[in-house]
Amino acid sequence: MSRYNGKRVLNNNSEFYRFLRQRRQNQKNIRHYGTPVLRNPGLIERTAMPTNAHIWTTGDHFYKIAAQYYNDPKYWWVIAWYNGFPTEGDITLGTIIDIPINLERILIALGM
């Protein structure tokens, strides 16, 4: 399941993007997805969410951890969002992150 499933697709022909459309061989509009709005799970949802603790070590990447826990690396962003780290560069060695175990449940909690 992609995080963009069911999201609206916008055909943007606004004047703001005119320069970009001209660079793209005079395209009439630009198609893009509306920005998904994710919410942060509340305290009650977080305490009820089963998680595994993971100690960040050399060579760790969100996509590798997602592949290990969810069998799909494309859900790397779930782990990053849940822990409040926008990038792997924001995590220091030895940091303990929580991995939500039930992917479907955490996607619902995030508003997906």
C-alpha positions in Angstrom: 0.0 0.0 0.0 1.4 3.4 -1.0 1.0 6.4 1.2 -0.5 8.1 -1.8 -3.3 5.6 -2.3 -6.6 7.4 -2.4 -4.9 10.8 -2.4 -6.1 13.5 -4.8 -4.1 14.2 -7.9 -3.9 17.8 -8.8 -3.5 19.2 -12.3 -1.8 22.5 -11.7 -1.9 25.1 -14.4 -1.3 28.1 -12.2 0.8 31.1 -13.4 3.3 30.3 -10.6 4.5 27.2 -12.5 4.5 28.7 -16.0 8.3 28.8 -16.2 8.4 25.1 -15.3 5.8 24.1 -17.9 7.7 26.1 -20.5 10.9 24.2 -19.7 9.0 21.0 -20.0 8.2 21.6 -23.7 5.2 23.8 -23.1 3.2 21.4 -21.0 -0.3 22.7 -20.3 -0.3 21.6 -16.7 1.7 19.8 -14.0 0.2 16.7 -12.4 1.2 16.1 -8.8 -0.2 14.6 -5.6 -1.8 16.7 -2.9 0.3 16.8 0.2 -0.8 14.1 2.6 -1.3 15.4 6.1 -0.1 12.9 8.7 -1.0 13.2 12.3 1.0 12.3 15.4 -0.5 9.5 17.4 -1.6 10.7 20.8 -0.2 9.3 24.1 -3.0 6.8 24.5 -2.5 5.5 20.9 1.3 5.3 21.5 1.0 3.4 24.7 -1.4 0.9 23.2 0.8 0.4 20.1 3.0 -2.7 20.4 6.6 -1.8 19.5 10.1 -3.3 19.5 13.0 -1.2 20.7 15.9 -0.9 18.2 19.3 0.5 19.1 20.7 2.5 16.2 24.1 1.1 15.1 26.6 1.6 12.3 25.0 0.7 9.0 21.4 1.1 10.0 19.0 2.7 7.6 15.3 3.3 7.9 14.6 1.3 4.7 16.6 -1.7 6.0 14.7 -1.7 9.3 11.4 -1.4 7.4 12.4 -4.4 5.2 13.2 -6.4 8.3 10.0 -5.6 10.2 7.5 -5.0 7.4 9.1 -7.0 4.6 8.9 -3.9 2.5 11.5 -1.1 2.5 9.0 1.5 1.2 7.6 1.9 4.7 10.8 3.5 6.0 8.9 6.7 6.5 6.6 5.1 9.1 9.5 4.4 11.4 11.0 7.9 10.8 7.7 9.6 11.4 6.8 7.6 14.5 10.2 8.4 16.1 10.3 12.0 15.0 13.5 11.8 12.9 13.2 13.4 9.5 16.4 11.8 8.3 18.9 9.2 9.3 21.4 11.9 9.8 19.5 13.2 12.8 20.0 9.9 14.7 23.2 9.3 16.7 24.7 5.9 17.4 23.1 4.2 20.4 19.8 6.0 20.1 16.9 3.8 20.9 14.0 4.0 18.4 10.6 2.3 18.6 9.5 0.1 15.7 5.7 -0.1 15.6 5.0 -3.8 15.0 1.5 -3.7 13.5 1.9 -1.8 10.2 -1.8 -1.6 9.4 -2.5 -0.2 12.9 0.2 2.4 12.8 -1.0 3.6 9.3 -4.5 4.1 10.7 -3.0 6.0 13.7 -1.1 8.2 11.3 -4.3 8.9 9.4 -3.5 6.9 6.3 
